[in-house]
Amino acid sequence: MSGRVPTGRIARGTRLGRLAAGQAVREAGTRLAMVGRTEQARRILAQRSAMQAAQQLVTVLGSMKGAAMKLGQMLSVLDLDLVPAEHREMFRDKLAELRDRAPVVEFARMRQVIEADLGPLARVFADFDETPVAAASIGQVYRARLRDGRPVAVKVKYPGVDAAVHADMRNLAMLSGLLRNILPSAGDASVLEEISRNIGGELDYVREASTQHRIAARYRGHPFLTVPDSIQQYCTHHVLVTDYIDGRPFEQIRTLPDADRNAIGEIIYRFYITPLFTDYEFCGDPHPGNILLAADGKLAFVDFGLYTRMDPVDVEFERTGLRAACELRADDLHTHWSARGILDPATVTPLECLEYVWAATGWHFLDEPLTITPELATGAVILAMDPRASEHRGMRNQLLPPEHVFSRRADLFTFAALGQLHTTNNWHTLAREWLYHEPPITDIGRATAHWRTATT
């Protein structure tokens, strides 16, 4: 199907209209309530059992190292105002610990890591600033200058972090019971194995350097975004050297005028969402800390440790299901997911399945301007991970195939990152490019398409 959703399907006023699930038709409430459902998210978080399990999970994760910091970075984009007031401060403190618990490692020890792989600093670098400019989940980033004069960023692993992360990943299996309480679909053994494989992949700096070099080449000359290239001759198991981006951090991007933030939001969408459906690969780590506004006005994206490829068959499975949801074909979506074993057709109705997908991914389907806020994005993340609302209760036992875990995470956390930006767009017009292979209709989209045609 290549046409737009029939106008009779979605009311142009203030209500979504009726969703058909076989012969069942009932009122579905406002359209925006289908995206995020913040009141339901509040009810989920207000449940005492959920809060106790969440507190326990955060506390246990606090004893972990690199992996916990990665989880803390992911969770930091959520709007904790949805957490009941009596628990909010505890959550903020615990998540801050996870996000910022980078080991305090003196430069003398980090220098040993560098020189063990590259030899004496003076052999490679003309200057090396011993004060880190950033802390990643498994290492620290320094600014330096190569002997040929190029400014570079040098990411160095913390001593012993490989063993720590592998231990964390083994411990995830022990946490499966807790994960089922907080993220029901994440407690499955195969899902945990997929999480371990992907997060563990961040330890492979050589692979990351190769990936970043390839992606930097792909976007070279792009009119709106840039990816710093890796300097592969200086990239080793413990050291990753890339071009240095002297840019404004995300916190400063958030202060820009509405028009600028809206344009940046579209670029972020096109970088993190579109490639899965056009190139069958995507960056699995959409996070504000990985986005900079470069001096030339382009948006720079860094950190490719979680860059992931998907089998085209699996991508087409996702596209088919999303099309069915977008077109309100509840029975088709229900059959599609049932055949894959994601849900039990005896306990989940077509309407319930459709409403769940809309609550989690409806921002791609809603054919009107939508301002993404932290509250809206957090509601979608919570409902996707913990569908305790009565109309989604049957989805609690869904079995998401492992190969789809990181693509769904990338979608949800791109939504959350955009929420931090308070950016507005008709996201459906962008989605139609990968959902129905339609040509772009925005200025950024047309300019990008022209650039791509000129470089191929």
C-alpha positions in Angstrom: 0.0 0.0 0.0 1.5 3.4 -1.0 -1.4 5.8 -0.4 -2.0 7.8 2.7 -4.3 6.4 5.5 -7.9 7.0 4.3 -9.3 10.2 5.7 -12.2 8.3 7.1 -10.0 6.2 9.3 -8.6 9.0 11.4 -10.8 12.0 12.3 -9.3 15.4 11.5 -10.8 16.9 14.7 -9.7 16.3 18.3 -10.5 12.6 18.5 -9.0 9.5 17.0 -12.3 8.0 16.1 -13.0 4.3 16.2 -10.6 1.4 15.9 -11.9 -1.7 14.2 -10.7 -5.0 15.5 -12.6 -7.6 13.5 -16.3 -6.9 14.4 -15.5 -5.0 17.6 -15.6 -1.2 17.4 -15.3 1.0 20.4 -14.3 4.5 21.3 -10.5 4.9 21.7 -10.3 8.3 23.2 -8.2 11.2 22.1 -5.5 10.8 19.5 -2.7 12.1 21.7 -3.8 9.6 24.4 -2.8 6.9 22.0 0.7 8.2 22.1 2.4 8.0 25.5 -0.6 7.8 27.8 1.1 9.6 30.7 -1.8 9.1 33.1 -1.6 5.3 32.7 2.2 5.5 33.1 1.7 7.4 36.4 -0.7 4.6 37.6 1.9 2.0 36.7 4.6 3.7 38.6 2.3 4.4 41.5 1.7 0.7 42.1 3.5 -0.2 45.3 4.8 -3.6 43.9 6.2 -1.9 40.8 7.9 0.8 42.9 9.5 -1.8 45.3 10.8 -3.8 42.4 12.1 -0.7 40.7 13.9 0.4 43.8 15.5 -3.0 44.1 16.5 -3.1 40.5 18.2 0.4 40.7 19.9 -0.6 43.9 21.3 -3.8 42.5 22.4 -2.1 39.3 24.2 0.3 41.5 26.7 -2.4 42.3 27.6 -3.0 38.7 30.1 -1.0 36.6 30.2 -0.4 32.9 26.9 -2.0 32.1 25.1 -0.1 34.9 26.4 3.2 33.7 25.0 2.4 30.2 21.6 1.5 31.7 21.8 4.7 33.7 22.5 6.7 30.5 19.5 5.1 28.9 17.2 5.8 31.8 18.4 9.4 32.3 16.3 10.6 29.3 13.1 9.7 31.0 10.9 12.2 32.8 11.0 11.3 36.5 8.2 13.7 37.3 6.0 10.7 36.4 7.4 8.9 39.5 5.3 9.5 42.6 6.6 12.4 44.6 7.5 10.3 47.6 9.9 8.1 45.5 11.1 10.7 43.0 14.2 11.9 44.9 15.4 8.4 45.5 15.1 7.6 41.8 16.9 10.7 40.8 19.8 10.0 43.2 20.1 6.4 42.2 19.9 7.0 38.5 22.5 9.8 38.8 24.8 7.3 40.5 24.3 4.9 37.6 24.8 7.6 35.0 27.8 9.2 36.6 29.5 6.4 38.3 32.5 6.5 36.1 35.5 5.2 38.0 37.9 7.9 39.3 41.0 6.8 37.6 44.1 9.0 37.7 45.7 9.8 34.4 48.9 7.9 35.3 46.9 4.6 35.2 45.1 5.6 32.0 48.4 6.5 30.4 49.6 3.0 31.1 46.6 1.6 29.1 47.4 3.9 26.2 51.1 3.2 26.1 50.6 -0.5 26.5 48.8 -0.4 23.1 50.4 2.5 21.3 53.8 2.9 22.9 55.1 6.2 24.4 52.6 9.1 24.0 55.2 11.3 22.3 55.5 8.8 19.5 51.9 9.3 18.5 50.7 12.6 20.0 52.2 16.1 19.8 50.0 17.2 22.7 47.8 15.3 25.1 45.4 17.0 27.6 45.4 14.9 30.7 42.0 16.1 31.9 39.2 14.0 30.4 36.6 15.9 28.3 33.9 13.2 28.8 33.2 9.9 30.6 31.8 7.0 28.5 30.3 3.9 30.1 33.5 1.9 29.8 36.2 4.5 29.4 37.2 8.2 29.4 37.6 10.5 26.5 40.6 12.9 26.2 41.5 15.6 23.7 44.9 15.4 22.0 46.7 16.4 18.8 48.5 14.0 16.5 52.1 14.6 15.4 50.7 15.6 12.0 48.7 18.4 13.7 45.2 16.8 13.6 43.0 17.3 16.7 41.7 14.0 17.9 39.5 12.5 20.6 41.1 9.6 22.4 38.7 7.1 24.2 40.5 4.9 26.6 39.1 1.9 28.5 39.2 1.9 32.3 41.7 -0.7 33.6 39.9 -4.0 34.1 36.6 -2.8 32.6 36.4 -5.8 30.2 36.2 -8.3 33.1 33.7 -6.0 34.9 31.3 -5.8 32.0 31.5 -9.5 31.3 30.6 -10.1 35.0 27.8 -7.6 34.7 26.4 -9.5 31.7 26.5 -12.8 33.6 24.7 -11.1 36.5 21.9 -10.0 34.2 20.6 -13.6 34.1 20.4 -13.5 37.9 18.3 -10.4 37.6 15.7 -11.9 35.2 13.1 -12.0 38.0 13.5 -8.4 38.8 13.5 -7.5 35.1 10.2 -9.3 34.6 8.7 -7.0 37.3 10.0 -3.8 35.7 10.3 -4.8 32.0 8.2 -7.9 31.5 9.4 -8.8 28.0 13.0 -8.4 29.1 13.1 -11.3 31.5 13.2 -13.9 28.7 16.6 -15.8 28.5 17.0 -15.2 24.8 16.3 -11.5 25.2 18.9 -11.3 28.0 21.4 -13.1 25.8 20.8 -10.5 23.0 21.3 -7.6 25.5 24.5 -9.2 26.7 25.8 -9.7 23.2 25.1 -6.1 22.1 26.3 -4.3 25.2 29.3 -6.6 25.4 30.1 -5.6 21.8 31.0 -2.1 23.1 34.2 -3.6 24.5 35.4 -4.2 20.9 37.1 -0.9 20.0 38.6 -2.4 16.9 35.2 -3.3 15.6 33.8 0.1 16.6 36.6 1.9 14.8 35.9 0.0 11.6 32.2 0.7 11.9 32.7 4.4 12.6 35.1 4.7 9.6 32.5 3.1 7.3 29.6 5.3 8.7 31.8 8.5 8.5 32.5 7.7 4.8 28.8 7.2 4.2 27.9 10.6 5.6 30.9 12.5 4.2 29.6 15.7 2.6 26.1 15.4 4.0 24.4 18.8 4.1 23.1 18.5 7.7 25.1 15.9 9.7 28.6 14.6 10.2 30.3 11.6 11.8 33.9 12.0 13.0 36.2 9.4 11.3 38.2 7.0 13.2 42.0 7.0 12.9 42.3 3.3 12.4 46.0 3.0 12.6 45.8 4.2 16.2 42.8 2.2 17.3 43.4 -0.9 19.4 41.6 -3.1 21.8 41.8 -0.5 24.6 42.2 2.8 22.7 39.9 4.4 20.1 41.2 7.5 18.3 38.8 9.6 16.2 38.6 13.1 14.7 37.8 15.7 17.4 34.4 17.5 17.1 34.5 20.9 18.9 30.7 21.2 19.3 28.0 22.5 21.5 26.5 19.8 23.8 22.9 18.7 23.9 22.1 20.9 26.9 23.0 23.9 24.8 21.1 22.6 21.8 18.0 22.6 24.0 18.2 26.4 24.4 18.0 27.1 20.7 14.9 28.7 19.1 12.0 26.5 18.2 12.7 26.5 14.5 16.3 25.3 15.0 15.3 22.6 17.5 12.6 21.4 15.1 15.1 21.1 12.3 17.6 19.3 14.6 14.8 16.9 15.7 14.2 15.9 12.1 17.9 15.3 11.6 18.1 13.1 14.7 15.1 11.2 13.5 16.7 10.6 10.1 19.9 9.4 11.7 18.6 7.1 14.3 15.3 5.8 12.9 15.4 5.8 9.1 18.6 3.7 8.4 17.0 0.5 9.9 14.5 0.4 7.1 16.7 1.8 4.3 20.1 0.2 5.1 19.1 -2.6 7.5 21.3 -1.2 10.2 21.1 1.4 12.9 22.8 3.0 15.9 21.4 1.3 19.0 22.5 4.0 21.4 20.4 7.1 20.8 21.4 9.3 23.7 21.7 13.1 24.1 25.3 12.7 25.2 26.2 11.3 21.7 24.8 14.4 19.9 26.8 17.6 19.3 26.2 20.8 17.3 29.4 21.3 15.4 30.9 24.7 14.6 29.9 24.5 11.0 26.2 24.1 12.0 26.0 20.4 11.2 24.8 17.9 13.8 27.6 15.5 14.8 26.9 12.0 16.0 29.5 10.0 18.1 29.8 6.6 19.8 29.2 3.5 17.5 29.8 0.7 20.0 26.2 -0.4 19.7 25.8 0.0 15.9 23.8 -3.1 14.8 22.9 -4.8 11.6 19.5 -6.6 11.2 18.6 -9.4 8.7 16.4 -7.8 6.0 13.8 -10.5 6.7 13.5 -9.3 10.3 13.3 -5.6 9.2 10.5 -6.4 6.7 8.7 -8.2 9.5 8.8 -5.0 11.5 7.7 -2.8 8.6 4.8 -5.1 7.8 3.5 -5.0 11.4 3.9 -1.2 11.6 2.0 -0.7 8.4 -0.8 -2.8 9.7 -0.9 -0.7 12.9 -0.6 2.6 11.0 -3.6 1.6 8.8 -5.6 0.4 11.8 -5.7 -3.2 10.5 -6.0 -4.7 13.9 -6.8 -8.3 12.7 -3.8 -8.3 10.3 -1.4 -7.0 13.1 -2.8 -9.6 15.5 -2.3 -12.4 13.0 1.1 -11.2 12.1 2.4 -11.1 15.7 0.6 -14.4 16.6 2.3 -16.2 13.8 5.7 -15.1 15.1 4.8 -16.2 18.6 5.0 -12.7 20.1 1.6 -13.0 21.7 -1.0 -15.6 22.6 -4.0 -15.0 20.4 -6.2 -16.6 23.0 -5.4 -14.0 25.6 -4.8 -10.8 23.6 -7.5 -9.3 21.4 -6.7 -7.6 18.0 -7.9 -4.3 19.5 -5.6 -4.7 22.5 -2.7 -5.4 20.3 -3.4 -2.5 18.1 -3.8 0.0 21.0 -0.5 -1.3 22.5 1.4 -0.6 19.3 -0.1 2.8 19.0 0.8 3.6 22.6 4.4 2.7 22.0 5.0 3.8 18.4 2.0 5.9 17.5 4.2 9.0 17.0 5.2 7.5 13.6 1.5 7.1 12.7 -0.2 10.3 13.8 -0.6 12.4 10.7 -0.4 15.9 12.3 2.2 18.0 14.1 3.2 16.6 17.4 5.5 18.2 20.0 7.4 15.5 21.8 7.8 16.3 25.5 9.7 14.3 28.2 6.4 13.4 29.8 4.9 12.1 26.5 8.1 10.1 25.6 8.4 8.6 29.1 4.8 7.5 29.0 5.4 5.6 25.8 8.6 4.0 27.2 6.9 2.8 30.4 3.8 1.5 28.6 5.9 -0.4 26.0 8.1 -2.0 28.7 5.4 -2.6 31.3 1.9 -2.8 29.8 -0.1 -2.9 33.1 -2.9 -0.7 31.9 -6.1 -2.8 31.8 -6.5 -2.6 28.1 -2.8 -3.7 27.6 -2.7 -6.3 30.3 -2.6 -9.2 27.9 0.5 -7.8 26.2 2.4 -8.2 29.5 3.4 -11.7 28.5 4.5 -10.8 25.0 7.7 -12.6 23.8 9.6 -10.1 21.6 12.1 -11.9 19.4 15.7 -11.2 20.5 16.7 -9.8 17.2 14.1 -7.0 17.6 15.1 -6.0 21.1 17.6 -3.3 20.2 15.6 -1.9 17.3 12.7 -1.3 19.6 15.0 0.1 22.2 16.5 2.5 19.6 13.0 3.6 18.6 11.8 4.3 22.1 15.0 6.1 23.2 15.1 8.2 20.1 11.6 9.3 21.1 12.9 10.0 24.6 15.9 12.0 23.4 13.6 14.0 21.1 11.4 14.6 24.2 14.3 16.3 25.9 14.5 18.6 22.9 10.8 19.6 23.0 10.8 19.3 19.2 7.8 19.5 16.9 7.2 17.8 13.5 4.7 15.8 11.6 6.7 12.7 12.3 4.3 10.6 10.1 5.5 12.5 7.0 9.0 11.4 7.8 8.0 7.8 8.6 6.2 7.4 5.3 9.6 7.5 3.5 10.6 4.2 5.2 7.2 2.9 5.8 5.9 3.2 2.3 9.0 4.1 0.3 7.6 7.5 -0.5 9.7 10.5 -1.6 10.5 13.1 1.1 8.3 16.2 1.3 10.4 18.3 3.8 13.2 20.6 2.8 15.7 18.6 4.9 14.5 15.4 3.3 14.6 16.7 -0.3 18.1 18.1 0.3 19.3 14.9 1.8 17.8 12.9 -1.1 19.5 15.2 -3.6 22.8 14.7 -1.8 22.4 11.0 -1.8 21.7 10.9 -5.5 24.7 13.0 -6.2 27.1 10.8 -4.3 25.9 7.4 -5.6 
